[in-house]
Amino acid sequence: MVSFDEQKLLAASERIYGRRGEIEAMADDACSHGISNILFSSSGGSQAMLDPFAYLIRAYSGLPVRSVLSAELVLTGCSMLDSKTLAIMSSKSGDTPETVAAARWLKERGCRIFSIVGKPESPLEELSDYCFVYGEGRPQELVAYIFLGRILQKLGSFDRYDAFADELSSLGPALNSVRRQFDDRAIEYCRLYHAEPYHIWVASGDLWPVCYAYAMCVLEESQWIRTKSVSSPEFFHGTFELLEPGVPLTLLVGEGPCRPLDERVKRFAQTYTDKLTVIDAATFELPGISDEFRPLLGPVIMNAALQRISKNMEHVTGHPLDYRRYYRKVEY
């Protein structure tokens, strides 16, 4: 497997999980101040990483939750904000300008902030009431699962949190298993489709942010592959008119309540294109993860599989994943 360091990935996950108590303590303190609603606000892939957790909150509680891109937040505001709003933010660098500006805007309005950042001593960390610096740790989603799961438990909405969090100790090995299971398919996918002029990517529910981010941040930004992402329900209100033989469609299928929407797309696509790829979260074996909690982990499972497309696509195209023409290169 190209660009696959199994032990490094395991150690990264263990670094985060080993600080479970620290993350839970931050969640406990946030609850002690009262939480009236939760706002997710970041930029780009960091926002997309957070967005699936709105589905988790809605599934287990009636707590109001909203996602607003940071660049929009400072211009449009958010009517639900009050002194007990808990804002969840993320930035790999910790200095994403739009995200930092939004954090400053939120602090001026008395909101508390929990941030997930990749580098210590960043502007976002300085503005946050609670900050988890993951450094070389992965996946960042593990931080959010623990922090938000604990909050839901403290609010009386997730009595199975302890069992769920205990199983998260197996997440690193389980995700490595997903990577191994999918690698042969990823190699073939890249071989067949790396030079295609146009891709359609489709998903729904908590996998929609995964689909959106992968199309934009990996295929477009990191590989310069023109890609249209569309949600499964919206696919039939426009994009499906562009499907025909020879057009690649990649469908991400989840295990949650939106699965029928994905299956509808699959049935249609099987008829109208000969280049359909279905990546179904339900097909992966997850050692150490029970059937009870699999549906909560769809985004991180799917991201593990898609990482194998990324690494193999880089190998096939010869285009480094970290090469940019414009991002942080020119004024914009």
VENGI-V271906 format. One record per residue. N is the residue number from 0. RES is the residue in one small letter. PHI is phi in whole degrees, -180 to 180 (* if undefined). Layout:
N&RES&PHI ; N&RES&PHI
//
This chain:
0&m&* ; 1&v&-74 ; 2&s&50 ; 3&f&-131 ; 4&d&-107 ; 5&e&-59 ; 6&q&-67 ; 7&k&-64 ; 8&l&-65 ; 9&l&-63 ; 10&a&-63 ; 11&a&-63 ; 12&s&-66 ; 13&e&-66 ; 14&r&-62 ; 15&i&-73 ; 16&y&-64 ; 17&g&-64 ; 18&r&-107 ; 19&r&-53 ; 20&g&-60 ; 21&e&-65 ; 22&i&-66 ; 23&e&-64 ; 24&a&-64 ; 25&m&-65 ; 26&a&-64 ; 27&d&-62 ; 28&d&-67 ; 29&a&-60 ; 30&c&-67 ; 31&s&-64 ; 32&h&-90 ; 33&g&87 ; 34&i&-131 ; 35&s&-93 ; 36&n&-166 ; 37&i&-124 ; 38&l&-121 ; 39&f&-98 ; 40&s&-148 ; 41&s&-155 ; 42&s&-139 ; 43&g&56 ; 44&g&-64 ; 45&s&-67 ; 46&q&-65 ; 47&a&-65 ; 48&m&-65 ; 49&l&-80 ; 50&d&-56 ; 51&p&-59 ; 52&f&-74 ; 53&a&-64 ; 54&y&-66 ; 55&l&-61 ; 56&i&-64 ; 57&r&-66 ; 58&a&-68 ; 59&y&-111 ; 60&s&-152 ; 61&g&-101 ; 62&l&-64 ; 63&p&-61 ; 64&v&-142 ; 65&r&-146 ; 66&s&-117 ; 67&v&-138 ; 68&l&-59 ; 69&s&-58 ; 70&a&-62 ; 71&e&-80 ; 72&l&-56 ; 73&v&-71 ; 74&l&-99 ; 75&t&-102 ; 76&g&76 ; 77&c&-153 ; 78&s&-68 ; 79&m&-85 ; 80&l&-65 ; 81&d&-153 ; 82&s&-68 ; 83&k&-109 ; 84&t&-73 ; 85&l&-106 ; 86&a&-96 ; 87&i&-110 ; 88&m&-132 ; 89&s&-151 ; 90&s&-163 ; 91&k&-60 ; 92&s&-83 ; 93&g&81 ; 94&d&-130 ; 95&t&-55 ; 96&p&-56 ; 97&e&-65 ; 98&t&-70 ; 99&v&-64 ; 100&a&-63 ; 101&a&-68 ; 102&a&-62 ; 103&r&-63 ; 104&w&-62 ; 105&l&-68 ; 106&k&-63 ; 107&e&-62 ; 108&r&-102 ; 109&g&82 ; 110&c&-80 ; 111&r&-90 ; 112&i&-128 ; 113&f&-113 ; 114&s&-122 ; 115&i&-120 ; 116&v&-131 ; 117&g&-93 ; 118&k&-125 ; 119&p&-75 ; 120&e&57 ; 121&s&-99 ; 122&p&-58 ; 123&l&-68 ; 124&e&-61 ; 125&e&-62 ; 126&l&-84 ; 127&s&-92 ; 128&d&-76 ; 129&y&-136 ; 130&c&-144 ; 131&f&-112 ; 132&v&-96 ; 133&y&-88 ; 134&g&55 ; 135&e&-89 ; 136&g&-71 ; 137&r&-152 ; 138&p&-87 ; 139&q&-61 ; 140&e&-57 ; 141&l&-59 ; 142&v&-61 ; 143&a&-68 ; 144&y&-59 ; 145&i&-72 ; 146&f&-63 ; 147&l&-75 ; 148&g&-61 ; 149&r&-65 ; 150&i&-61 ; 151&l&-61 ; 152&q&-64 ; 153&k&-64 ; 154&l&-85 ; 155&g&80 ; 156&s&-111 ; 157&f&-145 ; 158&d&-72 ; 159&r&-98 ; 160&y&-59 ; 161&d&-58 ; 162&a&-64 ; 163&f&-63 ; 164&a&-64 ; 165&d&-62 ; 166&e&-68 ; 167&l&-63 ; 168&s&-64 ; 169&s&-96 ; 170&l&-64 ; 171&g&-57 ; 172&p&-60 ; 173&a&-64 ; 174&l&-70 ; 175&n&-64 ; 176&s&-63 ; 177&v&-60 ; 178&r&-60 ; 179&r&-67 ; 180&q&-62 ; 181&f&-97 ; 182&d&-60 ; 183&d&-61 ; 184&r&-66 ; 185&a&-64 ; 186&i&-60 ; 187&e&-66 ; 188&y&-59 ; 189&c&-66 ; 190&r&-62 ; 191&l&-77 ; 192&y&-120 ; 193&h&-64 ; 194&a&-104 ; 195&e&-66 ; 196&p&-77 ; 197&y&-156 ; 198&h&-121 ; 199&i&-118 ; 200&w&-120 ; 201&v&-136 ; 202&a&-164 ; 203&s&-148 ; 204&g&57 ; 205&d&-76 ; 206&l&-92 ; 207&w&-63 ; 208&p&-61 ; 209&v&-64 ; 210&c&-62 ; 211&y&-59 ; 212&a&-68 ; 213&y&-67 ; 214&a&-62 ; 215&m&-82 ; 216&c&-86 ; 217&v&-106 ; 218&l&-66 ; 219&e&-83 ; 220&e&-69 ; 221&s&-93 ; 222&q&-126 ; 223&w&58 ; 224&i&-105 ; 225&r&-68 ; 226&t&-140 ; 227&k&-105 ; 228&s&-106 ; 229&v&-151 ; 230&s&-75 ; 231&s&-57 ; 232&p&-67 ; 233&e&-81 ; 234&f&-54 ; 235&f&-86 ; 236&h&-122 ; 237&g&159 ; 238&t&-63 ; 239&f&-64 ; 240&e&-68 ; 241&l&-94 ; 242&l&-83 ; 243&e&-160 ; 244&p&-54 ; 245&g&96 ; 246&v&-98 ; 247&p&-72 ; 248&l&-124 ; 249&t&-113 ; 250&l&-116 ; 251&l&-97 ; 252&v&-112 ; 253&g&-99 ; 254&e&-104 ; 255&g&-90 ; 256&p&-66 ; 257&c&-87 ; 258&r&-53 ; 259&p&-59 ; 260&l&-66 ; 261&d&-68 ; 262&e&-65 ; 263&r&-64 ; 264&v&-61 ; 265&k&-59 ; 266&r&-60 ; 267&f&-66 ; 268&a&-65 ; 269&q&-61 ; 270&t&-86 ; 271&y&-114 ; 272&t&-141 ; 273&d&-99 ; 274&k&-127 ; 275&l&-97 ; 276&t&-120 ; 277&v&-112 ; 278&i&-114 ; 279&d&-107 ; 280&a&-59 ; 281&a&-70 ; 282&t&-85 ; 283&f&-89 ; 284&e&-77 ; 285&l&-127 ; 286&p&-57 ; 287&g&88 ; 288&i&-112 ; 289&s&-80 ; 290&d&-60 ; 291&e&-60 ; 292&f&-105 ; 293&r&-53 ; 294&p&-61 ; 295&l&-74 ; 296&l&-103 ; 297&g&-50 ; 298&p&-61 ; 299&v&-75 ; 300&i&-64 ; 301&m&-66 ; 302&n&-62 ; 303&a&-63 ; 304&a&-66 ; 305&l&-67 ; 306&q&-59 ; 307&r&-73 ; 308&i&-66 ; 309&s&-58 ; 310&k&-66 ; 311&n&-75 ; 312&m&-65 ; 313&e&-58 ; 314&h&-67 ; 315&v&-73 ; 316&t&-83 ; 317&g&72 ; 318&h&-102 ; 319&p&-58 ; 320&l&-65 ; 321&d&-99 ; 322&y&-87 ; 323&r&-131 ; 324&r&-93 ; 325&y&-118 ; 326&y&-61 ; 327&r&56 ; 328&k&-112 ; 329&v&-130 ; 330&e&-76 ; 331&y&-159
//
